[in-house]
Amino acid sequence: MAGRDDLDWLYGRDDAPDPSRPFGEDAAPSGAPSTPERGRAASDFGQPAPPPVAPGASRSTGAADGARRDQPATAVFIPRGRAEPDPRRTPPGTPSRAPYASPADPYASPADPWREPPSAPAPPPRSAMRRRPDPAALPGAVGPGEPGGTGPRLPRGGRPGPGGRAPRRRRVVRWTVGVIAVLLVYMLAFPAWAWFGSARVEATSTGQRPGRQPGITLLMTGSDSRVGLTASQTHAYGGGAENSARTDTIMLLHIPLVGAPALVSIPRDSYVAIPGHGKNKINAAYAFGGPQLLAQTIEQDTGVRIDGYVGLGFDGFVSIIDSLGGIRMCLDAPMSDKDAHVDLPAGCQTLTGAQALGYVRMRKADPLGDIGRIQRQRAMVGATVHKAVSPLTVINPVRWIGLNNAVRGAISRGTDTGPLDAMALLYGAAVVGSGGGHTFSVPAANTSYRTPAGDAVLWDDAKAKVVFRALQTGNTTGLGQFDKKN
């Protein structure tokens, strides 16, 4: 086959033929017809290549031209495509060009009849056709999750592969949500168990009742009944007759729509009208008809609707204080009362359950009498609730479970008093106990008013109406004038 560098004259290269190449080296293979090389006349073999001439011009004249006329006429084929490079002159490492021009090229050279056509590539297997390419193997893929790469971006903090751990942020969120859920169950499950397991009593007022009012008003009582007490407890706590049940404590806890919660004490010796029993001390209503008649008496005399009821006895009060590890109180003066079974020195000290009961029951040794006792009762209620909901109590499982177990057996609730009322009770008492609410007694005009039932407390009608009006409307912003004055 003719050498590829024999077309040098066409491209203007004037280097002489290689003398080391024997004549006929590029001849056709044996058995093939002897034909001149394409693109060069037969008379040009062994002669220097003439210079290129413009199209349409005569190549040469004279003797040389005549000599060439004597030779057989040979068609001259001038290729118009690119010449294939000589592999012997191609520097090592140079990428080879495609042996054939694109079929879309109109100037492509015809196929070489002596060159075997390339074999068609085998089709890929079906499994390879279905398999998705690896993104990391694509051009430009630096690596999974690496900056500047085109590979798949991994979540922050994650690891590649299906078996990698969850992202760090996601794990932190899961742990946080789990801890909060456990704490909520721990904080709410035990109080709910104690609340729904407590005794239920009928405390809904009968007869003509006030209409629905803004806010929530709860009636709280502390009874001096000895029912259920052992002989040693009766001796330690004192109290009334075994078959009697008078209230030492009567309070209204109001959670308003406007203003701060208010804890209003009603003196147990308040002289009021009791439905069906005429006028008497208000604590007699509890003895006559229990919490139901007491609620009816309060609604009739104050115009305030009672939304729920919670009662507490002697033994229940003591067990709650002991479950908290005692309550710390500060006494301005020594306290001693044989009837209340209390003997305490002055100063700040932690009271046990029995001591705390005597502290809130003492009246005869107090110069203020029943008013002084009411003030101590409100202080004890606030301090007890404040400690019960403190973080030190809640995070201590022994104390938290013991407190709820004591509450379960200590309180009694009205049949219409639900979980919402219990939450309102805890909220209001906690606010008042921390000093953020209003605490006072119903204003009194005379604390030694003589009646057929004995000395009683006579309310100040004008001031009492201001207090009750605030509870009726659910607005306690004007009750600051009564705070801690009585």
DRENKOLSE-383992 format. One record per atom (N, C-alpha, C): x, y, z; residue in three letters. Coordinates in steps of 0.05 Angstrom, whole numbers, plus 5000, padded with zeros to 4 digits. Layout:
XYZala/...
//
This chain:
501749765000met/500050005000met/501850255000met/500950454985ala/502550694983ala/502950825009ala/505350945014gly/505851085039gly/504151325043gly/503451385068arg/501651615074arg/503151875070arg/505851885072asp/507252135069asp/507752215040asp/506752055020asp/507152124992asp/505352354984asp/503652445001leu/501952674994leu/503152935004leu/505752925011asp/506953175021asp/506853395001asp/507153314975trp/507153534955trp/504553674954trp/502353534961leu/499753664960leu/499453874982leu/500653835005tyr/500454015028tyr/502854205029tyr/504454205009gly/506654405008gly/509154325023gly/509354075031arg/511753985045arg/513853915024arg/516254025027asp/518353985006asp/520553805015asp/520053645035asp/522253465043asp/522353235022asp/524853155016ala/525252954995ala/524352675004ala/523852494985pro/523052224993pro/525352095009pro/524451925027asp/526351785044asp/527951585027asp/530651625024pro/532251445007pro/532451165019pro/532051145045ser/532350885058ser/530050695052ser/527850805041arg/525550635035arg/525950515008arg/525850255006pro/526150134979pro/523750184962pro/524350194936phe/522150254918phe/520150024918phe/517650094918gly/515549894918gly/514849794945gly/515949924966glu/515149834994glu/512249864998glu/511150084986asp/508350134990asp/506650014968asp/507849824954ala/506349704933ala/504049544944ala/502249474926ala/499949314935ala/500849044943ala/499448924960pro/500148654970pro/500048454947pro/501448224952ser/501548014931ser/498747914925ser/498347864899gly/495747774891gly/493947994883gly/494548234891ala/492748464884ala/493648574858ala/491948684842pro/492748804817pro/494549044821pro/496549064804ser/498449284807ser/497249534796ser/496649724813thr/495449974805thr/497050194818thr/497150424804pro/498550654816pro/497250734842pro/498850864859glu/497850954885glu/495851184880glu/493751174896arg/491751384893arg/492851654901arg/492151854885gly/492952124891gly/495652194880gly/497052014864arg/499652084853arg/500051944826arg/501052084806ala/501551964780ala/503751754781ala/503551554762ala/505551344762ala/508251444754ala/508351654737ser/510851764728ser/512351914749ser/511051964773asp/512352124794asp/514051964812asp/513851694810phe/515451524827phe/518351564822phe/519851604842gly/522751644839gly/523551914830gly/521752094826gln/522352364817gln/521352564838gln/522652794839pro/521752994858pro/519053094851pro/517553154871ala/514753244867ala/514753524857ala/513153564835pro/512953844824pro/511554024843pro/512054274841pro/510654464859pro/507754474852pro/506054534872pro/503154554866pro/502554784849pro/500554754832val/499654964814val/496855034820val/496055264810ala/493355354815ala/491455194798ala/488955154807pro/487055004792pro/486555134765pro/486554964744gly/486055054717gly/488555134702gly/490855174716ala/493355254702ala/494855004693ala/496655044673ser/498254824662ser/500454764682ser/500954514686arg/503054434706arg/505754514696arg/506554444671ser/509154504660ser/509054484629ser/511154584616thr/511354584587thr/514154494580thr/514554414556gly/517354344547gly/517754054546gly/520453984548ala/521253704546ala/520053524566ala/520053644590ala/518953474612ala/516053414606ala/514653604595asp/511853554589asp/511553354567asp/513353364548gly/513153174527gly/513852894536gly/515852884553ala/516552614564ala/514152494579ala/512652664592arg/510452554607arg/508152474589arg/508052594565arg/505852514548arg/506252234537arg/508852144535asp/509451874525asp/508651664545asp/508451734570gln/507651544590gln/504651494589gln/503851264600pro/500951214600pro/499451424616pro/497151494606ala/495551694620ala/494351574646ala/494751714667thr/493751624693thr/492051844706thr/489851754716ala/488151954730ala/489352034756ala/489252294761val/490352404786val/488052454805val/488252324829phe/486152364849phe/487252534872phe/486052754876ile/486952934897ile/484952914920ile/485652794942pro/483752774964pro/483253044976pro/480853084983arg/480053344995arg/479553315025arg/479653085036gly/479453045065gly/482053065078gly/482153005104arg/484553005119arg/486152745114arg/488852785111ala/490552545108ala/490952415134ala/491052155134glu/491552005158glu/494452035166glu/495052075191pro/497852115199pro/499351855197pro/501951885192asp/503751645191asp/504351565219asp/503651315226pro/504251235254pro/507251235260pro/508951215240arg/511851225245arg/512751505253arg/511251715244arg/511951985251arg/510352105273arg/508651955284thr/506952055306thr/508452015332thr/508752235347pro/510252215373pro/508752025392pro/510251885408pro/508951695427pro/507151845446pro/504851725453gly/502951845472gly/500952025459gly/501252075432thr/499252245419thr/496752085413thr/494452185422pro/491952035417pro/491452025387pro/490751785378ser/490251735349ser/487551845341ser/487451935316arg/484852035306arg/483151805297arg/480651865294ala/478851655285ala/479551575257ala/479651315251pro/480551235224pro/478651315202pro/476251365209tyr/474251435189tyr/472851695197tyr/472251855177ala/470952105183ala/468052055189ala/466852255201ser/463952225208ser/462352195183ser/460352025183pro/458651985159pro/457252245151pro/456852425171ala/455452675164ala/457252865150ala/459952815148asp/461752995134asp/461552955104asp/460853165089pro/460553125060pro/463153085046pro/465353165059tyr/467953145046tyr/469552905056tyr/468252715069ala/469752485080ala/470852325057ala/473252215062ser/474652045042ser/473251775041ser/473351645018pro/472051375017pro/473551175034pro/472250965040ala/473450755057ala/475750625043ala/477750545059asp/480050405048asp/479250115042asp/479550035017pro/478649755010pro/480449545023pro/482849615031trp/484649425043trp/484549415073trp/482949575085arg/482749585114arg/480249435123arg/480549275142glu/478249115152glu/476349305167glu/473849285161pro/471949465176pro/471849395206pro/471649595222pro/471649535251pro/469149385259pro/469549205278ser/467249045287ser/465449215305ser/462849165303ala/460849315319ala/461149235348ala/460949435366pro/461149365395pro/458849185404pro/459448995421ala/457348815431ala/455448965449ala/452948895447pro/450949035465pro/451448965494pro/450949155512pro/451449095541pro/449448895550pro/450148735571pro/448248535582pro/445848685594pro/443548525596arg/441148645607arg/441448745635arg/443048595651ser/443448675679ser/444848945680ser/446848995662ala/448249255662ala/446449475652ala/444549405634met/442749615625met/440849705647met/440049525664arg/438249595685arg/439549715710arg/442149665712arg/443549765736arg/444050065733arg/443350205754arg/443750495754arg/446750555758arg/447750755744pro/450650815746pro/451250925774pro/453650865783asp/454550965809asp/455051265807asp/453651435823pro/454051725820pro/456851805826pro/458251655843ala/461051735849ala/462851695826ala/462051515807ala/463851455784ala/463251635760ala/461351805762leu/460751995740leu/462952205737leu/463352315713pro/465452515710pro/464852765727pro/466852845741gly/466653085758gly/465753025786gly/465252765792ala/464452705820ala/466952685837ala/467252865856val/469552875873val/469252655894val/466952635905gly/466452435926gly/463852495940gly/462752295953pro/460152335966pro/460352545987pro/458752755985gly/458652966005gly/460953156006gly/463053115987glu/465353295988glu/464653555974glu/465953785983pro/465354045970pro/466254035941pro/464554135924gly/465254155896gly/464653905880gly/463853695893gly/463353445879gly/460453435869gly/460053265849thr/457353225838thr/456052975849thr/457352835867gly/456152595878gly/453952665897gly/452552465907pro/450252515925pro/451152645950pro/449752845959arg/450352985984arg/449152846008arg/450852776027leu/449852636050leu/448852836071leu/447052756089pro/446152936111pro/448553006128pro/448353236140arg/450553326158arg/450753146182arg/453153066187gly/453652896210gly/453152596204gly/452252526180gly/451552256174gly/453952106162gly/453651846158arg/455751686146arg/454651556122arg/456251506101pro/455251376077pro/454451096082pro/452750996065gly/451950716068gly/449350686083gly/447750476077pro/445250436091pro/445550376120pro/447850276128gly/448150206156gly/449250426174gly/449550676163gly/450650886178gly/448850986200gly/449951116220arg/448351216242arg/446651456233arg/444551516248ala/442851746242ala/444451996245ala/443652206231pro/445052466235pro/445052556264pro/447152696271arg/447452776298arg/445252956308arg/444553156291arg/442353336299arg/439753186303arg/439152996285arg/436652846288arg/436652676313arg/438952566320arg/439052406345arg/438652586369arg/439852826369val/439453006391val/436553086394val/435153136372val/432353196373val/430752966385val/431352726375arg/429852496385arg/430252456415arg/432752486424trp/433252456453trp/431852676469trp/431852926459thr/430553136473thr/427553096475thr/426353016453val/423452956453val/422852726472val/424452526472gly/424052296489gly/424252366519gly/426252526525val/426552606554val/424252776563val/423352966545ile/421053136553ile/418552966556ile/418152766539ala/415752596541ala/415852436567ala/418152336574val/418352186599val/417852366623val/418952606623leu/418552786645leu/415552866647leu/414252916625leu/411452986626leu/409752756637leu/410352516629val/408952286640val/409452256670val/411952296677tyr/412752276706tyr/411352496722tyr/411252736711met/410152956727met/407052956727met/405852846707leu/402852856705leu/401552596712leu/402852376708ala/401552116713ala/400952076743ala/402852136760phe/402452096789phe/400252286800phe/400352546794pro/398152716803pro/395452626793pro/395352536768ala/392752446757ala/391852196772ala/393752016778trp/393051776794trp/392051846821trp/393352046834ala/392452136861ala/389652266860ala/389252436839trp/386752586837trp/384452396833trp/384652226813phe/382352046806phe/381951826827phe/383951786843gly/383651576864gly/382751686890gly/382351946892ser/381452076918ser/378352026921ser/377452076946ala/374652036952ala/372952256939ala/370552186932arg/368752376919arg/366252416938arg/365452666941val/363252736958val/361352926942val/358852926950glu/356953106937glu/357253386949glu/358153576932ala/358653846942ala/357354056924ala/355653966906thr/354354156888thr/351954286902thr/351854546901ser/349654696915ser/347054626902ser/344954616919thr/342254576909thr/340654836911thr/338354836900gly/336655076900gly/337455276879gly/336855526884gln/337355736866gln/340355806866gln/341655786843arg/344555826842arg/345156066824arg/347356206829pro/348256416810pro/348856306783pro/348656466762gly/349356376735gly/352356346732gly/353056246708arg/355856216701arg/357356476703arg/359756466714gln/361356716718gln/364156676707gln/365456896699pro/368156876688pro/370056766709pro/372156626701gly/374056526720gly/373156266733gly/374756176752ile/374155926767ile/374355986797ile/372355906812thr/372355936841thr/372155666854thr/374055596870leu/374155336884leu/373755376914leu/372155206926leu/371755206955leu/373555006968leu/375255096987met/377054917001met/376454927031met/376354687043thr/375654667072thr/377654487086thr/377954547112gly/379454377129gly/377754297153gly/377154037155ser/375253937176ser/376753847201ser/375353877224asp/376553787250asp/375353517258asp/374253377239ser/373053117246ser/375252917254ser/374452737273arg/376352527282arg/375652257270arg/373852257251val/373052007238val/375451887224val/376051627231gly/378251487218gly/380851517233gly/381051677254leu/383551717269leu/383751497290leu/386251417295thr/386851227317thr/386851377343thr/386951227365ala/386951357392ala/389451527395ala/391751437386ser/394151597389ser/394051847371ser/392851827348gln/392552057331gln/390652267343gln/388452157355thr/386552347367thr/387852497390thr/389552357406his/390852487428his/392852687418his/394252627396ala/396352807385ala/395153047371ala/392953007357tyr/391853217341tyr/389653377355tyr/388353267374gly/386053397387gly/383653377368gly/381953577368gly/379653587350gly/377053577364gly/374953567349gly/372253577360gly/371353297366gly/368753267370ala/367553017376ala/367852827353ala/367852567358glu/368252377337glu/366152377316glu/363652437324asn/361452447305asn/360852727294asn/362552917301ser/362153187292ser/364053247269ser/363353457253ala/365053537231ala/364653827226ala/366153987240arg/366154277236arg/368654357221arg/368454577206thr/370754667190thr/372354877205thr/374854817208asp/376755017219asp/377555217197asp/377455127172thr/378555287150thr/376455297128thr/375855537119ile/374055577095ile/375455787078ile/376055707053met/377455897035met/376255877007met/376356106993leu/375556116965leu/378056186949leu/378856006931leu/381056056913leu/379956126886leu/380456376877his/379356476852his/381556516832his/381156396808ile/383056436785ile/381456606765ile/382156866763pro/380557046746pro/381457046717pro/379857186701leu/380657236673leu/382457476671leu/382157666689val/383757906690val/384857936719val/387457966721gly/388658006748gly/389957746758gly/390857766783ala/392257536795ala/390357366811ala/391057116816pro/389356946832pro/389057056860pro/386756996873ala/386157106899ala/385356866917ala/386556866941leu/385856676962leu/384456826984leu/381856786986val/380156947005val/379156757027val/379956827052ser/379056667075ser/376356767085ser/374656587092ile/372056647105ile/372256567134ile/372156757152pro/372356677181pro/370256467188pro/371056267202arg/369256047208arg/366956137226arg/367356357241asp/365256467259asp/363556677246asp/363756707219ser/362156907205ser/359156857210ser/357757067217tyr/354957037223tyr/353357087198tyr/352156867187val/350756877162val/348156717164val/346556737143ala/344056587141ala/344656317128ala/343856097141ile/344255827130ile/341455727120ile/341255647094pro/338755567083pro/337455337100pro/335055387110gly/333555187125gly/334355177155gly/336255347164his/337055337192his/337255617204his/336355817191gly/336556087202gly/339356187203gly/339856387220lys/342556507222lys/344256357243lys/346756327235asn/348556177253asn/351456227242asn/353356127257lys/356156137247lys/356355967222lys/358056057203ile/358055927177ile/359155637179ile/360855587198asn/361955307200asn/359755107209asn/357555217220ala/355355037227ala/354054917203ala/354155057180ala/352954947155ala/354254687147ala/356854667152tyr/358254417146tyr/357354197164tyr/356854257190ala/355954057209ala/353053977202ala/351454157192phe/348654097186phe/348253937161phe/349754007140gly/349253877114gly/351753817098gly/354153827111gly/356553757097gly/357353967076gly/359153897058pro/360154097038pro/357954197020pro/355854037015gln/353754126997gln/352254367009gln/351454347034leu/350054577047leu/351954817051leu/354454757056leu/356354977059leu/356655127032leu/356854987010ala/357055116984ala/354455276978ala/352155166985gln/349655316981gln/349555566998gln/350555557023thr/350555787040thr/352256007029thr/354655937020ile/356556137009ile/355356266984ile/354256106966glu/353156216942glu/350856406948glu/349256336968gln/346956506975gln/347856766988gln/349856757005asp/350656997020asp/352657177005asp/354057066985thr/356057226971thr/355357276942thr/353657116930gly/353057146901gly/355257036883gly/357156896894val/359456776879val/358756486874val/358956406849arg/358456126842arg/360855946848arg/360355726861ile/362455536868ile/362755326845ile/365155316834asp/365555136811asp/366754866819asp/367954846842gly/369154596851gly/369654596881gly/370154356891tyr/370554326920tyr/372854136925tyr/374554206945val/376654026955val/376754046985val/376553816998gly/376553807028gly/379053657038gly/379853727062leu/382253607074leu/381753567104leu/382353317114gly/381953257142gly/384553277157gly/384353227184phe/386753247201phe/388953057192phe/388252797189asp/390352607183asp/391552657155asp/389852747136gly/390852797109gly/392853037109gly/392253237125phe/394053467126phe/396753387137phe/396753227159val/399253147171val/400852977152val/399552787138ser/401052607120ser/402252767097ser/400952967087ile/402053127065ile/404453277074ile/404353397098ile/406653547108ile/409053367112ile/408553127123asp/410752947129asp/411952837103asp/410252797082ser/411352697056ser/413252897043ser/412853157050leu/414653367039leu/417153407056leu/417353257078gly/419653297096gly/419353527114gly/416853617119gly/416353847136gly/416254107121gly/415154317134ile/414954587123ile/416354777141ile/418054947129arg/419555147144arg/417855397147arg/417455477173met/415955717179met/417455877199met/416956137199cys/418356327217cys/416256437237cys/416756417262leu/414956517283leu/416156767296leu/414556967298asp/415457217310asp/415657197341asp/414057017352ala/413956977381ala/413556687387ala/414156597411pro/413656317419pro/410656257417pro/409956007411met/407255927408met/406655687426met/404755707443ser/403955487461ser/400955487465ser/399755257459asp/396855227462asp/396254937468asp/395154877492lys/394654607500lys/392354487483lys/390354647477asp/388054547461asp/388954477433asp/390854617422ala/391854567395ala/394154377395ala/395054297419his/397354107422his/399754217407his/400554467413val/402854587400val/404454737420val/407054717418asp/408954857435asp/411554907418asp/411755147408leu/413855207389leu/415355457398leu/418055457395pro/419555697402pro/419455907379pro/420356147384ala/420456357364ala/422756297344ala/422556407321gly/424656377301gly/423756197278gly/425556167258cys/424955997235cys/425655707241cys/423955527233gln/424255247239gln/422555077220gln/423354827218thr/421854637201thr/419854487218thr/417354507211leu/415154387226leu/414454117215leu/414053927232thr/413053667224thr/410053687218thr/408853467210gly/406053467204gly/404353537228gly/404953407251ala/403353467276ala/403853747285ala/406253857284gln/406754127292gln/405454327273gln/405454267247ala/404154447228ala/401154447233ala/399954227241leu/397054227246leu/396454397271leu/397954377292gly/397554557315gly/398054847308gly/399954897290tyr/400555177282tyr/398055307268tyr/396655157251val/394455277237val/391855257253val/391755107275arg/389355087291arg/389255267315arg/391555357324met/391655517349met/390055777346met/388455837366arg/386856087366arg/386856227393arg/386656087414lys/386256207441lys/388756357449lys/391156257442ala/393656387450ala/394456607431ala/392956657410asp/393656867391asp/392057117398asp/393457347401pro/392057597407pro/389957667387pro/390357597361leu/388357657341leu/386057457339leu/386257247355gly/384157047355gly/383856907328gly/381356907318asp/380756767293asp/382156897269asp/382457157269ile/383857297247ile/386757207245ile/388057187268gly/390857097268gly/391056807258gly/389156647265arg/389256367256arg/388856357225arg/387056517215ile/386556527186ile/389156607171ile/390556797182gln/393056887169gln/395056657168gln/395356507190arg/397256287191arg/396356067171arg/393756027169gln/392755817151gln/393455887122gln/393156137114arg/393856207087arg/396856187082arg/398356257102ala/401356237099ala/402155937097ala/400855767112met/401455477110met/400655357083met/398355437073val/397455337047val/399355417025val/400155677025gly/402055767005gly/404755637007gly/405855597031ala/408455467034ala/408355177026ala/406155047032thr/405854757025thr/405754716995thr/404054866982val/403854836953val/406454916939val/407755126949his/410255216937his/412355006938his/412554866961lys/414554646963lys/413654406948lys/411054356946ala/410154116931ala/410754126902ala/410754366890val/411254386861val/414054476855val/415754496875ser/418554576870ser/420154366856ser/422154436840pro/423754236826pro/425054026844pro/425854106868leu/427153916887leu/425253696895leu/422653756895thr/420653556902thr/420053386878thr/419753506855val/418953356831val/421153166821val/423653246822ile/425753076812ile/426652866832ile/425552866856asn/426052666876asn/423852456874asn/424352216862pro/422252026858pro/420951936884pro/422551896905val/421451806930val/419552006942val/420352256942arg/418652466953arg/416252526936arg/416652526909trp/414452586891trp/412252366892trp/413052116892ile/411151896893ile/409851896921ile/411451936942gly/410251946969gly/408252166972gly/408852406961leu/406952626963leu/404352566949leu/404452456925asn/401952386911asn/400452166924asn/401851986936asn/400451776951asn/399051886976asn/400252086989ala/398952217012ala/396552377003ala/396852516981val/394552676971val/392252496964val/392852266952arg/390652086944arg/388952006967arg/390151956990gly/388551877013gly/387752097032gly/388552347025ala/388052567044ala/385752747035ala/385352787010ile/383352977001ile/380752836993ile/378652996993ser/376052916981ser/375253136962ser/374053056939arg/373353256919arg/370453226911arg/369353446901gly/366553436893gly/366153266868gly/363753166866thr/363152996843thr/363353146816thr/362953416817asp/363153566792asp/365853716790asp/367753646806thr/370453766806thr/372253596789thr/373153696766gly/374653546747gly/377553616746gly/379053496727pro/381953546725pro/382653836720pro/380953976704leu/381454266699leu/381354416725leu/379554356743asp/379454486769asp/381854416786asp/382854176784ala/385354096798ala/387754256788ala/387954296762met/390154456751met/389854746760met/387454846760ala/387055126770ala/387755146799ala/387154946815leu/387854946843leu/390954966847leu/392354796833leu/395254796835leu/396455056826leu/395455156803tyr/396555406793tyr/396055646812tyr/393555666821gly/392855896838gly/394355886865gly/394455646877ala/395755616902ala/398755666900ala/399955576877ala/402855626873ala/403455926870ala/401756066855val/402156356851val/401856506878val/399756436893val/399356566918val/401656496938val/402556246937gly/404656166956gly/407256306950gly/407756376925ser/410256516918ser/409956816921ser/407756916931gly/407357206935gly/406357356912gly/405357216891gly/404557366867gly/401557406865gly/399957326885gly/397057356884gly/396057526907gly/393457526911his/392157676932his/391357476954his/391957546979thr/391157377002thr/390057557024thr/387657507032phe/386357667053phe/383857527062phe/382557627083ser/380057527093ser/377757717085ser/375357607086val/373057777081val/373158007101val/373058257092pro/373158487111pro/370958457132pro/371758507158ala/369858487180ala/369458757193ala/366958807201ala/366259047216ala/366458997246ala/366058757255asn/366058687284asn/366858397287asn/369058347301thr/370058067305thr/368957947331thr/367558097347ser/366357997372ser/363358067374ser/362158017352tyr/359258077351tyr/357657867366tyr/356157957386arg/354657767404arg/352157667390arg/351857407390thr/349557277377thr/348557047395thr/346156947390pro/345256707405pro/347156477403pro/348756457381ala/350756247378ala/353456307390ala/353656537404gly/356156617416gly/357456847400gly/359856917408asp/361257137394asp/361857047365asp/361157237347ala/361457177318ala/362757407304ala/363357367279val/364557577262val/362457687244val/362257947244leu/360258087227leu/361758217204leu/360958157180trp/362358267156trp/361858567153trp/363758697140asp/363458977131asp/362058967104asp/359459027104asp/357858987079asp/359059137055asp/359859387059ala/360759547036ala/363359427024ala/365259367042lys/367759247032lys/367458967022lys/365758817036ala/365258537027ala/364058526999ala/362358716993lys/361158726966lys/363258776945lys/365258936951val/367358986931val/368858726925val/369458576947val/370858326943val/369258126927val/366758096935phe/365057896921phe/364457976892phe/364258236888arg/363858336860arg/366158266842arg/368658286853ala/370958216837ala/371057926830ala/370157756849leu/370057466843leu/367857396823leu/365657546824gln/363457496805gln/364157576777gln/365757786773thr/366457886747thr/369057766736thr/370557626752gly/373057516743gly/375257716739gly/375157936754asn/377158156752asn/378058226780asn/380558156786thr/381658196814thr/383558436815thr/383658606795thr/385558816795thr/385159016818thr/382759036829gly/382259226850gly/382359116878gly/383358866881leu/383458736908leu/386058786923leu/387858936911gly/390458986925gly/390059146950gly/387959296953gln/387459456977gln/386959287002gln/386259036998phe/385658857021phe/387958667028phe/390058667012asp/392158477015asp/393358487043asp/393458257057lys/394858207082lys/394158407104lys/391758527101lys/390858707122lys/389158557143lys/388158337135asn/386558177154asn/386657877146asn/
//
